[in-house]
Amino acid sequence: MDRATNFAEIVARVKGKPRKSIAVAMADEDDVLRALADAYKQGIADAILVGNKEKILACGREHRIKISPFDIVPAESEQQSVAIAINLVREHLADTLMKGRCSTNTLLKGVLDKEQGLRSGKLLSHLGVFEVPNYHKLLLMSDAALNIAPDLNAKVAILENAVQAAHFLGVHTPKVAVIAAVEKVNLESMPCTMDAAIIAQMAARGQIKRCLVDGPMALDNAVSGKSCEVKGLKSPVGGDADILLMPDIEAANVFYKTLAYISGAKAAGLILGAKVPVILTSRADNEEIKFLSIALGALMSVRQK
């Protein structure tokens, strides 16, 4: 598979495949319905709308969104909406799961339920994918929404989820920058720099496969070849990173929202590590982010054991 270099190419790829079915928990949200209607119109995805039927229909009427192609499954509460949507995926009636107006906590609690959820044995992590106007390719970043202060083992699992996603995008050996505030190890003041150095060494010795890793790297080193040149940093990743592995949720979340809301970047977000990718965006995210997240989820919706 050739590398996808922008979201238009991702959309084109999923258009050429069988339409995916998406179970949406609490679907009475106008930007979600607009994104789903657009995805249906473009042949990307069908949807099963779960939630209060009257509210879903009223939302469609109020915002003049055509939802007649979609099945609606009634649910009486947020928890029931999530449980029904997850069960549709478990029963192979839907290919993936999407957050509607429900809270992220309720959705993830359902996904992680040991008996009725979508656990695969892997750590769940959030992946942001960005098309940035002044960067030369798609940029992936983890974890902006789920793992608050990951330890070394969690960072390795987050990285492995992101690398698998990069492979779906045709990046056969993704370049990974393990991000810190500086590019030198400072164990006492910045313990994340030691994690970064260990992860880079693990990859160099084959413990983390099918990727090229360097760290610690400051953000400018990761995305700017000139920065590396000025600082005298020689790195096969520097200035050309495909994946940014962030030190904690605070750094990642601020970076995600800066790109999505200020920089003019196009963005998409998924939760990885479950049996299917979970399309998860903020309730404040616009229709475009939700549509692109649907397209990305459709591309990656291969069921894990």
C-alpha positions as CSV (number, residue, x, y, z in Angstrom):
1,M,0.0,0.0,0.0
2,D,1.3,3.5,-0.9
3,R,1.7,6.0,1.9
4,A,-1.4,8.3,2.5
5,T,-0.1,11.8,2.6
6,N,-3.3,13.7,3.3
7,F,-6.9,13.1,4.4
8,A,-8.2,13.3,0.8
9,E,-6.2,10.2,0.0
10,I,-7.6,8.4,3.1
11,V,-11.2,9.3,2.0
12,A,-10.5,8.1,-1.5
13,R,-9.2,4.8,-0.2
14,V,-12.2,4.0,2.0
15,K,-14.6,5.0,-0.9
16,G,-13.1,2.1,-2.8
17,K,-13.9,-0.4,-0.1
18,P,-17.2,-1.9,1.1
19,R,-19.2,0.6,3.2
20,K,-18.5,0.1,7.0
21,S,-21.3,0.2,9.6
22,I,-20.8,2.4,12.7
23,A,-22.8,2.1,15.9
24,V,-23.2,5.6,17.4
25,A,-23.8,5.9,21.2
26,M,-26.3,8.8,21.9
27,A,-26.6,10.0,18.3
28,D,-28.7,13.1,19.0
29,E,-25.8,15.5,18.2
30,D,-26.0,17.7,15.0
31,D,-22.3,17.6,14.0
32,V,-22.1,13.9,14.5
33,L,-25.3,13.4,12.3
34,R,-23.9,15.8,9.6
35,A,-20.6,13.9,9.5
36,L,-22.4,10.5,9.3
37,A,-24.7,11.8,6.5
38,D,-21.7,13.0,4.6
39,A,-19.9,9.7,5.1
40,Y,-23.0,7.8,3.9
41,K,-23.4,10.1,0.8
42,Q,-19.7,9.5,-0.1
43,G,-20.1,5.7,0.3
44,I,-17.8,5.5,3.3
45,A,-20.1,4.3,6.1
46,D,-23.5,3.4,7.2
47,A,-24.7,4.0,10.7
48,I,-26.9,2.6,13.4
49,L,-28.1,5.5,15.6
50,V,-28.6,4.5,19.3
51,G,-30.3,6.7,21.8
52,N,-33.5,8.6,22.4
53,K,-35.4,8.2,19.1
54,E,-37.5,11.3,19.4
55,K,-34.4,13.5,20.1
56,I,-32.5,11.9,17.2
57,L,-35.3,12.6,14.8
58,A,-35.8,16.1,16.2
59,C,-32.1,16.9,15.8
60,G,-32.2,15.7,12.2
61,R,-35.3,17.8,11.4
62,E,-34.0,20.9,13.2
63,H,-30.7,20.9,11.3
64,R,-32.1,19.6,8.1
65,I,-29.9,16.5,8.1
66,K,-31.0,13.5,6.1
67,I,-30.9,10.5,8.5
68,S,-33.6,8.4,6.8
69,P,-31.0,5.9,5.5
70,F,-30.0,5.0,9.1
71,D,-31.6,2.5,11.5
72,I,-32.4,4.0,14.9
73,V,-32.2,1.7,18.0
74,P,-34.0,3.3,21.0
75,A,-32.3,3.6,24.4
76,E,-33.5,5.2,27.6
77,S,-30.2,6.5,29.1
78,E,-26.6,7.3,28.4
79,Q,-25.4,4.0,29.9
80,Q,-28.0,2.0,27.9
81,S,-27.1,3.8,24.7
82,V,-23.4,2.9,25.2
83,A,-24.2,-0.7,26.1
84,I,-26.4,-1.3,23.1
85,A,-23.9,0.3,20.7
86,I,-21.1,-1.9,22.0
87,N,-23.3,-5.0,21.8
88,L,-24.0,-4.2,18.1
89,V,-20.2,-4.3,17.5
90,R,-19.9,-7.5,19.6
91,E,-22.6,-9.2,17.6
92,H,-20.9,-8.1,14.3
93,L,-23.9,-5.9,13.4
94,A,-21.5,-2.9,13.3
95,D,-17.9,-2.7,12.3
96,T,-16.9,0.0,14.8
97,L,-18.1,2.3,17.6
98,M,-18.5,6.1,17.6
99,K,-19.1,8.5,20.5
100,G,-22.1,10.7,20.0
101,R,-23.3,13.0,22.8
102,C,-22.3,10.6,25.6
103,S,-19.4,11.3,27.9
104,T,-16.0,9.8,27.1
105,N,-15.9,8.2,30.6
106,T,-19.2,6.4,30.0
107,L,-18.1,5.2,26.6
108,L,-14.7,3.9,27.7
109,K,-16.2,2.3,30.8
110,G,-18.4,0.3,28.5
111,V,-15.6,-0.6,26.1
112,L,-13.4,-1.8,29.1
113,D,-16.1,-3.9,30.7
114,K,-14.6,-7.3,31.3
115,E,-17.8,-9.2,30.4
116,Q,-19.6,-7.1,27.8
117,G,-17.0,-4.7,26.4
118,L,-14.5,-4.7,23.6
119,R,-11.2,-5.5,25.3
120,S,-8.5,-7.1,23.2
121,G,-5.8,-7.5,25.8
122,K,-4.0,-4.4,24.6
123,L,-3.7,-1.1,26.4
124,L,-6.2,1.4,25.0
125,S,-4.8,4.7,23.8
126,H,-5.8,7.8,21.8
127,L,-4.4,8.6,18.4
128,G,-4.5,12.0,16.8
129,V,-3.8,12.3,13.1
130,F,-3.1,15.7,11.5
131,E,-2.7,17.2,8.1
132,V,-0.8,20.4,9.0
133,P,-0.4,23.1,6.3
134,N,3.3,23.6,6.8
135,Y,4.3,20.0,7.4
136,H,5.2,17.7,4.5
137,K,3.1,14.6,5.5
138,L,0.5,13.3,7.9
139,L,1.6,13.6,11.5
140,L,0.4,11.1,14.1
141,M,0.4,11.8,17.9
142,S,-0.4,9.9,21.1
143,D,-1.9,10.1,23.7
144,A,-4.1,13.2,24.1
145,A,-7.2,11.8,25.7
146,L,-6.9,8.6,27.7
147,N,-3.6,7.8,29.5
148,I,-2.9,10.6,31.9
149,A,0.7,9.9,33.0
150,P,1.9,6.7,31.3
151,D,4.8,4.8,32.7
152,L,7.5,3.2,30.5
153,N,5.5,0.1,29.8
154,A,2.4,2.1,28.9
155,K,4.4,4.4,26.6
156,V,5.7,1.3,24.8
157,A,2.1,0.0,24.4
158,I,0.9,3.4,23.2
159,L,3.7,3.5,20.7
160,E,2.9,0.1,19.3
161,N,-0.7,1.1,18.8
162,A,0.4,4.2,16.9
163,V,2.9,2.2,14.8
164,Q,0.1,-0.2,13.8
165,A,-2.0,2.7,12.8
166,A,0.8,4.1,10.7
167,H,1.1,0.8,8.8
168,F,-2.6,1.1,7.9
169,L,-1.7,4.5,6.3
170,G,1.0,2.9,4.3
171,V,3.9,4.0,6.4
172,H,5.9,0.8,6.5
173,T,8.7,2.0,8.8
174,P,7.3,5.0,10.7
175,K,9.8,7.4,12.2
176,V,8.9,8.0,15.9
177,A,10.1,11.0,17.9
178,V,9.7,10.5,21.7
179,I,9.0,14.0,22.8
180,A,10.3,15.9,25.8
181,A,11.1,19.5,26.4
182,V,14.8,19.0,25.6
183,E,16.9,16.6,23.5
184,K,19.2,15.5,26.3
185,V,18.6,13.1,29.1
186,N,17.9,14.8,32.4
187,L,16.9,12.1,34.9
188,E,16.6,14.3,38.0
189,S,14.5,17.2,36.6
190,M,12.8,15.5,33.6
191,P,12.3,11.8,34.1
192,C,10.4,11.5,30.8
193,T,13.8,12.0,29.0
194,M,15.0,8.8,30.5
195,D,11.9,7.0,29.3
196,A,12.5,8.4,25.9
197,A,16.1,7.2,25.8
198,I,15.1,3.7,27.0
199,I,12.4,3.4,24.3
200,A,14.8,4.5,21.6
201,Q,17.3,1.9,22.7
202,M,14.6,-0.8,22.9
203,A,13.7,-0.1,19.3
204,A,17.3,-0.1,18.2
205,R,17.7,-3.6,19.7
206,G,14.5,-4.9,18.1
207,Q,12.2,-5.0,21.2
208,I,9.9,-2.5,19.4
209,K,9.5,-3.6,15.8
210,R,8.7,-2.1,12.4
211,C,9.6,1.5,13.3
212,L,12.6,3.8,13.8
213,V,12.7,5.6,17.1
214,D,14.7,8.4,18.5
215,G,14.5,10.3,21.8
216,P,14.4,12.3,23.8
217,M,13.6,14.9,21.2
218,A,12.2,18.4,21.6
219,L,9.3,19.1,19.3
220,D,11.3,21.4,17.0
221,N,13.9,18.6,16.5
222,A,11.1,16.2,15.5
223,V,9.6,18.3,12.8
224,S,12.3,20.7,11.7
225,G,15.5,19.6,9.9
226,K,16.9,23.1,10.4
227,S,16.4,22.9,14.1
228,C,18.5,19.7,14.2
229,E,21.2,21.4,12.1
230,V,21.4,24.4,14.3
231,K,21.6,22.3,17.4
232,G,24.0,19.8,15.9
233,L,21.6,16.9,16.3
234,K,22.2,14.0,13.9
235,S,19.1,11.9,13.9
236,P,17.4,9.7,11.2
237,V,14.1,10.9,12.7
238,G,14.8,14.6,13.2
239,G,12.8,16.9,10.9
240,D,10.9,13.9,9.4
241,A,8.8,12.4,12.2
242,D,5.7,10.4,11.4
243,I,4.7,9.8,15.0
244,L,5.1,12.0,18.1
245,L,5.0,10.0,21.3
246,M,4.1,12.6,24.0
247,P,5.3,12.5,27.6
248,D,1.9,12.9,29.2
249,I,-1.8,13.8,28.5
250,E,-1.2,17.5,29.3
251,A,1.4,18.0,26.7
252,A,-0.5,15.9,24.2
253,N,-3.9,17.5,24.8
254,V,-2.6,21.0,24.5
255,F,-0.7,20.1,21.3
256,Y,-3.8,18.4,19.8
257,K,-6.1,21.4,20.4
258,T,-3.5,23.9,19.3
259,L,-3.2,22.1,15.9
260,A,-7.0,21.5,15.6
261,Y,-8.2,24.9,16.7
262,I,-5.5,27.4,15.9
263,S,-3.0,26.2,13.3
264,G,-5.5,25.4,10.5
265,A,-4.7,21.7,10.6
266,K,-7.2,19.0,9.7
267,A,-7.5,16.5,12.5
268,A,-9.0,13.1,13.3
269,G,-9.1,11.1,16.5
270,L,-9.5,7.4,17.4
271,I,-9.1,5.1,20.4
272,L,-6.9,2.1,19.5
273,G,-6.2,-1.1,21.3
274,A,-9.9,-2.4,21.5
275,K,-11.3,-5.1,19.3
276,V,-12.2,-2.4,16.9
277,P,-11.1,1.2,16.5
278,V,-13.4,3.6,18.5
279,I,-14.2,6.9,16.8
280,L,-13.8,9.4,19.6
281,T,-13.8,13.1,19.2
282,S,-14.6,16.0,21.6
283,R,-18.2,17.2,21.7
284,A,-16.8,20.6,20.7
285,D,-15.0,19.3,17.6
286,N,-16.6,20.4,14.4
287,E,-18.2,18.4,11.6
288,E,-15.0,18.1,9.6
289,I,-13.0,16.5,12.4
290,K,-15.8,14.1,13.0
291,F,-16.1,13.2,9.3
292,L,-12.4,12.7,9.0
293,S,-12.4,10.5,12.1
294,I,-15.1,8.4,10.6
295,A,-13.1,8.0,7.4
296,L,-10.0,7.1,9.5
297,G,-12.0,4.6,11.6
298,A,-13.4,3.0,8.5
299,L,-9.9,2.6,7.0
300,M,-8.6,0.9,10.2
301,S,-11.7,-1.1,11.2
302,V,-10.1,-4.5,11.2
303,R,-11.3,-6.5,14.1
304,Q,-8.7,-7.6,16.7
305,K,-9.0,-11.0,18.4
